[in-house]
Amino acid sequence: MLFDLANLPYWMLLLLGVLLFVFVIALGGSDDSLHTHVEGDFPDLEADADAGFGFSDLLGWLGVGKAPLVLLLAVDLSLWGVVGWMLNSSLGSLGGTMPEGLGAIAVMLSALGVALYLGRWAARPLEKIFASFGEDASSDRLVGCVGIVSSAMIPPYQTGRIGQVNVVDSARNRVIINAALPDWATVTAKLGVPVLVIDRQDQIYLVIVQGSVDQDHWLNHSSHG
């Protein structure tokens, strides 16, 4: 039952997930045009907790904002294909025939639920692995480079949380970095917004929104320092 036509949707999902993985590897997760198109589609994931569980909380639970969106989709689609194929084949082996009708829909929805749950945990470690491909020994090589925010937002450094930025260095290497705003920053950096890397603290890069008043403040402070 491995190649039964009933498993075709899951093979297609797996193939699409693999293609997205190839895309992530080829571009380093830095598809600027994609980030531009999805900018604004997702609300701020740092919404007031007093507002209750809303759409932004659901996106955060699914992993949106904790890993680049393309990588998260690649993980979820691949898992959906694999889990769906396993469930479908297992039920087909037990019952003698592959699930049909409502049974097939139930299998697909169940596989989707499992894939989304596992994907939220798997995407972040994979993002770090992909990011390590472009790293080198120089911790300052990205300071002064411009990147695009690939998470829902970049939180302030003092909060202890981090966001992700896709940066292209002077050698045209695409790197995904962990980033935070300096404590004095006043302009929020959201998904798809260009930012300037200004410093590095431990394993976190400090960034500010490019062309903003924060950049003017940083340039003025640097010139006087």
N, C-alpha and C positions, 0 to 999 in steps of 0.2 A: 504493500500500500504506500510505499515511499513515493512513487511517482503517479499516484492516483490523481485524476483531474480535480478531485475535491481539494487537494492540497495546493493547487495552482495559485490561489490568492496569497497563500503564505510564502510560497517561493518568490512571488513577485514582490511582496513586502520585504523579504530578506534581501533580494537583489537591489531594491531601491536603497535599503539601509547601507549595503556594502558600497554602492555607488557614492552615497553621501560621505562615507568614510574615506573613499579615494579622493573626493573633493576636498575634504578637510585636510588630508595629508598633502595634497598638491598645493593648496593655498594657505596652509598653516592656520586655517580657521578664520582667515581675514578677508571675507568677501564684503567689501565696503558697500557695494550696491545693495546687497541683501539687507544689511543693517539700516541703510537709508530707507528702504521700502517698509520695513517693519517698525521703524521708529514711531512711537506714539501709539502703536497698537496695543501695548501692554501697559497697564497702570503701574504706578510706583509701588514696588513690593514692600516698601517700608511704611505702609499706611498705618494709621493709628490703630493699635490693637483694640482700643475701646470700641471701634466701629463694628467689631464682630468679624466672623469669618465671611469674607467676600470673594469676589473673582480674583483679586490680586493675591489673596491667601492661597487660593486653589492653584494659581500659577506657580507660586513659590513652593507649594507642596509637590508639584510635578517636576520641580527642578529648574524652572525658567528663572534665569537670573543667577543661577549657581554654576552654570557652564554655558559656553557659546551655544546659541540656539541651533545651529546646523549640526553640531556634534550631538546635542541632546536628541534631535530628530533622528540622526543616524542610529543612535543606541536604541531608541524606542522602536523604530521600524524593524531593526534587526531582531530585537527580542520578540516583537509581535509575530514576526515570521517564524522564528524558531519555536517559541512556546505554542503558537497555534498549530504548527505542523505536528509537534509532539502530542498535543491533546487530541487532535483530529485522528492521527494514526493510532494512538492508544485506544480510543473509543471504537475505531473501526475494527481493530484486532479483537477487542472484547465482544463486540456485537455482531461481527461478521460482515457488516456493511458500514460505509462511511456515514456520518451524521448528515442529515438532509433537512431542509426547511428550517423550522424553528430551532432544531438541534444544532444545525450548522451556525445559525446566528448566535446561539448561546455560546458555542465554542469560540467564535470570533470575539465576542464581547468579553468573555472570560480571559482570553489570551491578551486582549488589549489591556485589561485591568492589571494583570500580572506584569506585562511589559512596562506600563507606566510606573508601577511601584518599584520594580527593579531598576528601571532606567534612571530614576532620580538619584539612586545610590551609585550607579555605575558610571554616570557621565563625568562626575567631578574627578575621580582618579584617572580616567582616560584623558581628561583635559590636561592634567598635569604631565601625563606621559607624552602627549603630543607637544606640549609646551617645551619639554626638556630637549626635544629634537633640535630646537633652534638656539639653545642656550650655549654660551661660551664662558670662558673664565673671567671675562671682564664684567664686573658688576656695574660699571658706569657707562657702558657702551650705548645704552638706550637713553641716557639723560640728554635732553634736547630734541629727541625724536617725537614725531607726532603719531598718535594712534587713534583707533576708533573704539568706543565703548561697546563691548559685546555682551555685557550682563545688563540686567534691568536698570541698574544705577551703580555709581561709585560712592560708597559711604565714606564719611570722615574717618580719619586714622584713629581718632580717640575712641571710636565706638568698638574697635577690635574686630570689625567685620571687613571683608574685602570684596572687590568686584573684579571683573576681568576686562582687559584692554588688548586689542590686536594692534601690534606695533610693527612697523617696517623700519629696520635699522639702516645705517649708511651703506651696508653691503647688500641691501635689498632682501635680507632675510626676514621672513615673517615669524613673529614670536607672540605667543599669548602670555601675558604677564598678570600677576596679581597686583592690584592697585587700590589706592585709597586717596582721598582728598586730604590736603594739609588742613590742620585744625583752623587756620585762618581763612580758608576758602569760603566764598559767599555764593558762588554759582554752582548749582547742582549739575552733575554730569550724568546724563541718562543714555539709554540705549541708542547707538548710532551717532552720538555726538563726538566730534573730534576733540582730542585732548592733547596736551603737551606734557611730556615726562620731565619733571624738574628735579627729582631727587630719588634716593633709595634708602629705605630704612629696613635693616635686616633683609628679609625676603620679599618685602613689599615696596613697590614703586609709588612715589607720590606724583599725582597728576593734577592738572588744572584745565579748565575748559579753554580751548584755543580761541584767541581773539576776545576774551572776556575781560572784565575789570580785574579779575584775579591775575590774569597774565600781565596786565599793566602794573599791578601792585608788585608782582614778583620781579618784573624787569626793573622797576624803579628801585626796589630794595636791593637787587643785585648790583645795580650800577653804583649805589651809594656805599655798598659793602666792600 
